[in-house]
Amino acid sequence: MATTIRVQIANGYRPQVDAYCETHPGLTRDEATRVWVTERYGAWITTNVTEAFELERVSAQDFDVKFGGIEHARAFQAAIGGSEVTDAVR
């Protein structure tokens, strides 16, 4: 069963997101943030947890990671943090 973890982008990373947006003026802020999240977290997830995940609902404040199984979601959550998203919270 799929499990989704919502992760807040820490304030300490916001300058990196802002800089990425500034250096990629051809992208909207949402597009640039999605690329930054993919590069920062997607690569880590692929290397350390699983290749089977999807980044969903990416915004400047937070993003969701959907895993195919609870064990991958828990491993990610233990290392990075975040909270499980239930249907009522989506």
C-alpha positions as CSV (number, residue, x, y, z in Angstrom):
1,M,0.0,0.0,0.0
2,A,1.3,3.4,-0.9
3,T,2.4,5.7,1.9
4,T,3.0,9.5,1.5
5,I,5.3,11.6,3.7
6,R,5.1,15.4,3.8
7,V,8.3,17.2,4.4
8,Q,8.7,20.8,5.4
9,I,11.5,22.6,3.6
10,A,13.7,23.9,6.4
11,N,14.3,27.6,6.7
12,G,18.0,27.0,6.4
13,Y,17.5,25.6,2.9
14,R,15.3,28.5,1.7
15,P,18.3,30.6,0.6
16,Q,19.4,27.6,-1.6
17,V,15.9,27.4,-3.1
18,D,15.9,31.2,-3.7
19,A,19.4,31.0,-5.3
20,Y,18.3,28.2,-7.6
21,C,15.3,30.2,-8.7
22,E,17.4,33.2,-9.4
23,T,20.0,31.2,-11.4
24,H,17.2,29.6,-13.5
25,P,15.1,32.5,-14.6
26,G,13.4,30.5,-17.4
27,L,11.6,28.5,-14.8
28,T,8.7,29.6,-12.6
29,R,9.3,29.6,-8.9
30,D,7.3,26.4,-8.6
31,E,9.2,24.7,-11.4
32,A,12.6,25.7,-10.0
33,T,11.6,24.5,-6.5
34,R,10.5,21.2,-8.0
35,V,13.8,20.7,-9.7
36,W,15.7,21.7,-6.5
37,V,13.7,19.2,-4.4
38,T,14.3,16.5,-7.1
39,E,18.0,17.1,-7.1
40,R,18.4,17.5,-3.3
41,Y,16.0,14.8,-2.1
42,G,15.3,12.6,-5.1
43,A,18.9,11.7,-5.5
44,W,19.2,10.9,-1.8
45,I,16.1,8.7,-1.8
46,T,17.3,6.8,-4.9
47,T,20.7,6.2,-3.3
48,N,19.6,5.4,0.2
49,V,16.0,4.1,0.2
50,T,14.5,3.1,-3.1
51,E,14.1,4.0,-6.8
52,A,10.3,3.5,-6.4
53,F,9.0,6.9,-5.2
54,E,7.2,9.9,-6.6
55,L,7.5,13.5,-5.6
56,E,4.1,15.1,-5.4
57,R,2.6,18.5,-4.4
58,V,5.9,20.4,-4.3
59,S,5.7,24.0,-3.1
60,A,8.2,26.5,-1.7
61,Q,7.1,25.4,1.8
62,D,6.9,21.7,1.6
63,F,6.5,18.6,-0.6
64,D,5.1,15.1,-0.5
65,V,7.0,11.9,-1.2
66,K,4.9,8.9,-2.1
67,F,6.4,5.5,-1.6
68,G,5.1,2.1,-2.8
69,G,5.5,0.5,0.7
70,I,5.4,1.5,4.3
71,E,9.0,0.2,5.0
72,H,10.5,2.7,2.5
73,A,8.4,5.5,3.9
74,R,9.5,4.7,7.4
75,A,13.2,4.5,6.4
76,F,12.9,7.9,4.7
77,Q,11.0,9.4,7.6
78,A,13.6,8.1,10.1
79,A,16.5,9.7,8.2
80,I,14.9,13.0,6.9
81,G,11.8,13.6,9.0
82,G,8.3,14.6,7.9
83,S,4.9,13.3,8.7
84,E,2.7,10.7,7.2
85,V,-0.1,12.1,5.1
86,T,-3.5,10.5,5.5
87,D,-6.4,10.9,3.1
88,A,-8.1,13.4,5.5
89,V,-5.0,15.7,5.4
90,R,-4.4,15.8,1.6
